[in-house]
Structure formats: C-alpha cells, structure tokens
Amino acid sequence: MSPKIDIKIYKNFLKKKEFKYLEDLMFKPNNNFPWYLSPIMSPTDKFSQLIHLFYFYELPNKINSSFFKELTPILDLLKPKKLIRIKANLVMKAPSTREHGYHVDYSIPDLVTAILYLNSNNGYTRFKEGGKIFSERNKLVKFKGNKYHTGSTCTDKEYRSIINFNYIPLSPLS
C-alpha cells in the first residue's frame, strides 16, 4: 500500500560503507553496544523492546550515549536545527504481526520524525491517515511529527530494528 499522507522516503539513505559501519557497531557482539529493556509505549501493547537512547533534550547533558558521534553522517543529511530525541528500538520476532498502537512521538510545532530502518523484514510503520511503509534496510522515512503512526513486530527475521529521530528541521518539511 502506498502512503496517502505527506511523507518522504529515501532508499539507500546512507552510503553503503557508512551504513555497514553503523550496522556492525550496533549488532556485532564484540562491539558491546548497549541495549536496554523498555516497555513499548502503547496503551494496548504489553510487550517489551530493547532501546538505546542516543539523545534526549530533557536530560541535563542531553547526549545520553557515548555512541552519539557515530550518527554524524545521518545528522549531516537530516540537517536538524534542534534535536528532541534520538532512540534506537529493537523488537524481537513474534509468532504473528502485532501493531503497537497509534501515537505521535511529541506534540511540538514543526517537529519532524524520521525513521531509519536498520534491517529488512516484514514489519512496518503504518499511518493512521493511510499508508504502510515496510522495513527495508537503510531506508529512511521522514514525516511531520503530528502524524499518528504505529510500528509493528515482524515474523520473518529474528528482530526488527530502527532508529527514530525527532527534531526541528532547518527548513519546514515540504
């Protein structure tokens, strides 16, 4: 199904070498990339996920991760004026596809949400106003932050993982 709302999709968002570096950093066991157990924030979903919080504007030092600098190639392309939050999510394979519940990440004027898919699987992001974007390795989806959306589990790979960027852009999302 193609999206019916204003979103931008960028396949092969990062250069192959940049994406491979990020992928290895986050998923190779010897790199000791920290993942933390967290509930999936949804009124209907009781499942947990693993997260890594790179940045959160409400924290005293804002940068929460020693791996924040590794996101420079992505931030150079997104060109944020102000960061709100950057968080990686990892949801394990499930016996059936399950959506987590529609939500907006933040109700902040001019907010943009960008999702970088870290692996290909049959999970997806669905928009309440219409449209479904399947998880595809190194694809970035960008949309206005006031658009209700939900993620899902996957059934065909060991996990579904994304990095979620919430930010105010230098120029409005066209």
N, C-alpha and C positions, 0 to 999 in steps of 0.2 A: 504494500500500500504506500503510495507516495504522500508526503506531508501536505496538509491543506493550510498550514499556517506559515508565517514568515520565519523560515529557518534557513541557515546556510550550512551546506555540507561540503567538507573538504576531504577527499580521499587522498591517501598518501600525504598526510599533513606535514609530517616531519621528513627530512631526508632519511634514506634507509639507514645510514650509519648512526645518525642521531637517535632514531627510534630503537635500533638494536642496542645501543648503549643504555638507554632508559629501561628497556625490557630486561636486559641482563642485570642491571643494577637492582631492579625491583623483584626479580623472580629467581635468580640463581642463588641457591642456598648459601654458598660461601661468601656472599656479599653482606650477609647479616642485615638486610633491610628489615626494619621493624614494622610489624603489623600488629594492630591492637583490636581486641574483641569489642564490639559495639552493637547495640540493637539497631535494627533497620528502623528508621524513624517513620512509622506509619501507624495510624490508629487501628488498622486491621491486621497487620503483619506481626507475628510473634517471633520471627526468625532473627538470627544474628548475622553479622557480617564482620569481616576484618577491615580495618581502616588504617590509613596513615594520614595524619593531619600535617600538611606542609606549612600552612599559613592560616592565621585567623586574626582578623582585625581587632577583636575584643580581648586578645591576650596582651599582657603587659609588654612583651617584647615582639609580638605579632608573628615572628618567624618561629615555628614550633619544631622544625626539623633541620637536622644538620645536612639533609639532602636537598634543601630548598634550592640551592645554587644549580643543581642538576636540571632544573626546569627552565633555565635561561633561554634555550632555543625556542621553547614554546612561548614564553612571555615576550620574546622579541617579535614573534609573529602575531600574538594577540594584541600587543601594544596597550596594556591597561594604564589608565590614568590613576586608578585607585583599586587595590586588591581588597576583597572582602574575605574570601576563603578559598583555599585550595586543598582538596581532600581526595585521596585515592580510596576506592571501595573495591573489595574483593568478596564476592558471594559464591559459595560453593555450589556445585552441581546439585540439582534437585530431581526427584523422580518425575515431576511434572512442572511445567512452566507456571510460575506464580508471580503476579504483579504485586508490587509493594504498596501501592496507594498513591493517588494523585496528590501533588503538593507543589508549592513554589519554594525555592530554597530560602529566599529572603524577599520581603516586601520593601525594596529600596528603589526609589525612582532611578531610571536609566540603567538599572542593573542588567548585565548580560550574563547568561550561563553558557559555558562551553563544556562539552563532554568529549574527552579523548578516550576512545576505545582502545584498550591495551591488548585484547585478544579477540579473535573471531569465534563466534558461537551463535547459537540460535536464540539467545537472549536479545532484549531490545529495550529501547526507550519509546514509550507511547505518549502521545499528546492528547489531552482531554478534548481539544478542539478538532482533533483528527490528525492522523498520521502516525506511522510507526517506523522507527529507524533501527535496523538490525545492527548488532555489534559486529564490527569489522575492524580488524587490526589496523591501527594507525589512521583511523578516520576520526575527524573532529566534526562535531555538530555544535552550531552556535545559534542561540535564540534569545529573545527578550526574556528577562528574568521573571516577568509576571505571567508566563505561560505555564499552566498546570501540566505536569508531566509525571510519569512513573517509570521506574526501572523494573526489571524482571529477573528471575532466575534463568538459568539455562539447563538443558538436559543432555546436551551432546558433547560437552567438554568438562574438564574437572572443575573449572571455575569461570566466572565472568568478572572482568576487572576493568575499571575505568578510572580516569582522573577527572574530577569535577572542578571547574574554575568558575568562581563568582567574582565579577569585577565591574567597575565602571570604565567604559572604554574612552579613549581619547576623543573619538568622534562617535555620534549615535550610530546604532546598528541600522543599516539601510535595507 
